[in-house]
């Protein structure tokens, strides 16, 4: 099996009734990105959705939004940056 490429991932954490937060972390895929969020102490639990970010998305993502738990207001600010 070939290694997955290393990159930045957007993780969204939620329960069936509540958004718990999101994070932008590095990894090789869902497992290692979730592990990284756990190591950083920013994995709030719940189910995790994972999306690999494109190079353009990473370039538009402010450094202060990486490797920390993002709340809904932070996500809205990021969506406002998307062009």
C-alpha positions as CSV (number, residue, x, y, z in Angstrom):
1,X,0.0,0.0,0.0
2,X,1.4,3.4,-1.0
3,X,1.9,6.1,1.7
4,X,-0.6,8.9,1.8
5,X,0.9,12.3,1.1
6,X,1.5,14.5,4.1
7,X,-0.5,17.7,4.2
8,X,-2.9,20.0,6.0
9,X,-6.4,18.7,7.0
10,X,-9.6,20.4,8.1
11,X,-11.3,18.4,10.9
12,X,-14.8,19.2,12.0
13,X,-16.0,17.7,15.3
14,X,-19.7,17.3,16.1
15,X,-22.3,15.2,17.9
16,X,-25.6,14.4,16.2
17,X,-27.0,17.7,17.8
18,X,-24.0,20.0,18.3
19,X,-21.0,21.4,16.5
20,X,-18.0,21.0,18.8
21,X,-15.4,22.9,16.9
22,X,-12.9,22.4,14.1
23,X,-9.2,22.2,13.6
24,X,-6.6,22.6,10.9
25,X,-3.7,20.2,11.5
26,X,-1.1,18.3,9.5
27,X,-1.2,14.5,8.9
28,X,-1.1,11.8,6.3
29,X,-4.8,11.2,6.5
30,X,-7.8,11.1,8.9
31,X,-6.1,8.9,11.4
32,X,-2.9,10.8,11.8
33,X,-4.7,14.2,11.6
34,X,-7.1,13.1,14.4
35,X,-4.1,11.8,16.4
36,X,-2.3,15.2,15.9
37,X,-5.4,17.0,17.2
38,X,-5.5,14.7,20.2
39,X,-1.8,15.3,20.9
40,X,-2.4,19.1,20.8
41,X,-5.3,18.8,23.2
42,X,-7.7,20.2,20.7
43,X,-9.9,17.2,19.9
44,X,-13.2,17.9,21.8
45,X,-14.7,14.5,21.0
46,X,-17.7,13.6,18.9
47,X,-17.6,12.3,15.3
48,X,-14.9,13.7,13.0
49,X,-15.2,14.8,9.4
50,X,-11.9,15.2,7.6
51,X,-11.0,17.0,4.4
52,X,-7.5,17.4,2.9
53,X,-6.9,21.1,2.1
54,X,-5.6,22.1,-1.3
55,X,-2.4,24.1,-1.6
56,X,-4.5,27.2,-2.4
57,X,-6.6,26.6,0.7
58,X,-3.5,26.3,2.9
59,X,-2.0,29.5,1.4
60,X,-5.2,31.4,2.3
61,X,-5.4,30.0,5.8
62,X,-3.9,32.4,8.4
63,X,-1.2,30.7,10.5
64,X,-3.0,31.7,13.7
65,X,-5.9,29.4,12.8
66,X,-3.8,26.2,12.5
67,X,-3.1,23.7,15.3
68,X,-5.9,25.1,17.6
69,X,-9.6,24.4,18.2
70,X,-11.7,26.7,16.1
71,X,-15.1,27.9,17.2
72,X,-18.0,28.8,14.9
73,X,-17.0,32.5,14.7
74,X,-13.5,31.4,13.6
75,X,-15.0,29.3,10.8
76,X,-17.1,32.2,9.6
77,X,-14.0,34.4,9.5
78,X,-12.2,31.7,7.4
79,X,-15.2,31.4,5.0
80,X,-15.0,35.2,4.5
81,X,-11.4,34.8,3.3
82,X,-12.3,32.3,0.6
83,X,-12.3,34.0,-2.9
